[in-house]
Amino acid sequence: MRNIFISCFLFLSVQGFSQAPSSFIIGVKGDTLNKVDPKGLKQGKWVNHVDELRGEPGYEEEGVYKNNRKEGPWRIYNLQGDLKGLEFYRWGNKDGVCQYFSPSGALVREESWRAMNPEKLYDTLVVEDVDHLNVYRTVIVKNEGVAIKNGIWKFYDPSTGMIDRTETYTLGKLETHKAPALQDSTQLATRKLVKPKEVQEFEKKIAGKKKIRVRDGQTN
């Protein structure tokens, strides 16, 4: 009986060890970050740091990886800690509405994306007819392995918070026959400027935090 117990203990120990991440770091809050599993795939919460290069500003981004692909919401910060963007991912590609902000926190652009399932050579999508509201059609699209522009892109004047122009895409194609949905001067005069909810929540949380400090950790 004792030998059986020892054998089971050794088996469970080996199993647990084999599933442990091969590398990781620990954040200031004690979170386990930047995990790489034994297969070399990124898993869980990650913080990526990109230095300034050839005039391009550096940034940090944080979000979740699932089997080496970005998944769900990802937040982008400049190196001073200000929120630059909020992106959403599916299957490692942008999906849904992504927002981008000025250094002062004003919304400057909204992009609309559609992710494609990388496991399929072709995908069947339901899209709205741009010429007829509430009319939808089914299309078959070849999967190129990247996200495609789909929906309304909005460009804002950061000084007023009003929409400056729009672009409408259907499965990557820019629809040129639809006029931009601009707001008139009456709306401009009466609308109260309010920072996006995401920016307000971020400003409450940072409380002087500008960068994420981490320490290295390594398993055998």
PyMOL commands that set and color helices and strands:
alter all, ss='L'
color gray80, all
select helices_A, chain A and resi 2-18+185-190+197-206
alter helices_A, ss='H'
color red, helices_A
select strands_A, chain A and resi 23-27+32-36+42-50+59-66+69-78+83-90+93-94+96-101+107-114+122-128+136-142+148-149+151-157+162-170+173-175+214-218
alter strands_A, ss='S'
color yellow, strands_A
deselect
rebuild
show_as cartoon
